Amino acid sequence: MTAIVVCPLADIAEIAVRHGARHMVSLIAERQDFHRPGLIAADRHLKLAMNDITFAGTGDLIAPSEAHVERLIAFVRQWDRQAPIVIHCWMGVSRSPAAALIAALSLDPQEDDFALAARLRGVAPHATPNTRLIEIGDRMLSRDGRLIAAVKSIGRGAEADGRASFVLPLRAAS
């Protein structure tokens, strides 16, 4: 069984190497500059330019959108699951945990939203998934409000120092 590994931007190279990842999703501000780890081929890297906001973007801020979530779902569904996938944002607290939940549900639509959210809280006490991404993911994956309710049920995460990586295991096939 493989997994989704979530981390902050500063740790992507070390995490990719440690876990042998071959796919990566970056949810990062449009002008945020970084180098893709060498073991992640360009065609196995999805960059979604967005800010960590929960309202419609203003000025230079880009809000998470349906187009972002649509691209995330399509990319994750093409992941071969032979090795873990890395999903990261700036701090690994909001955008990437939300994307990890959406990714897990897009791969396993039978997963219970509340069990998944509880599993997230168990491995990531600091996670506070971005509510805009969660709302869009809930709608696009036809969760009928279950994902939104599940994330609300785990509440806000604990304070984090920006170095809080975690592994979200995928549910074992039944």
Protein Blocks (a to p, Z undefined) as FASTA:
>chain_A
ZZdddddfklmmmmmmmnopabdcddddfklccdddfklcfklcccddddddfbdcehjb
ccddfklmmmmmmmmmmpgolaccddddfkommmmmmmmmmmmmmmmmmbcfklmmmmmm
mmmmmbccdfklmmmmmmmnonnommmmmmmmnopadddehiaccdddddddZZ
